[in-house]
Amino acid sequence: MRLVLLGPPGAGKGTQATTIAEEFGIVHVATGDIFRGNVGQGTDLGMQAKAYMDRGELVPDQVVIAMVIDRLAEPDAASGFLLDGFPRTVPQAEALEVVLQERDQPLDAVVRFNVSEEELLARLEGRREEEGRTDDDSEVIRKRLVEYRTKTAPLESFYAERGLLHDVDAIGTVEEVSERTLKLLRRLGTS
Ligand code: ADP
């Protein structure tokens, strides 16, 4: 199974991604986690990404695309993967489509998590207190939501046109949202 998770920051993609990846035995590729790992280790990639992340801006497409394509070429991604935080722009989605077409391994589904902006702000403020992420301060959060609306939301129609977009109501407990997501994916897997 090859999946993309779509949804604004705070929609719960990361949490749900872990459950889905385990359930289907596929690799979970989270671009934000890869960047944070690189920042922590002080690599070149980390240094390039950090300034953008701290401002709540997207890292430039060419950097992210190269990183994800490399990751998907690893042997463990051959039997399926779940992308969490990528693609985030139309050029990223186009690059992914080309690579997967070349491999004759198209996406099976794109799952969009729906949450109201009010709920997102409340969740992101809560996360800042719990995790102390430097990109979770109010100004940066607002910037990330604007980046989502302007650059990532257009992917919804990109994937809807391809018949790949599926919605999950992401309001409720983590377990409720997991249940809805797994139910959808099982249905898609058997149809
Ligand atoms: P969130 O869960 O809040 O959406 P992530 O952990 O996915 O955050 O990403 C954190 C930051 O990493 C983003 O704000 C952005 O700067 C950078 N980033 C992650 N994925 C991408 C991507 N596909 N394109 C550009 N920047 C990215």
Boltz pocket constraint, residues with backbone or C-beta under 6 A from the ligand:
constraints:
  - pocket:
      binder: B
      contacts: [[A, 7], [A, 8], [A, 9], [A, 10], [A, 14], [A, 31], [A, 32], [A, 33], [A, 35], [A, 49], [A, 52], [A, 53], [A, 54], [A, 56], [A, 57], [A, 58], [A, 59], [A, 60], [A, 64], [A, 84], [A, 85], [A, 86], [A, 87], [A, 88], [A, 89], [A, 92], [A, 135], [A, 144]]
      max_distance: 6.0
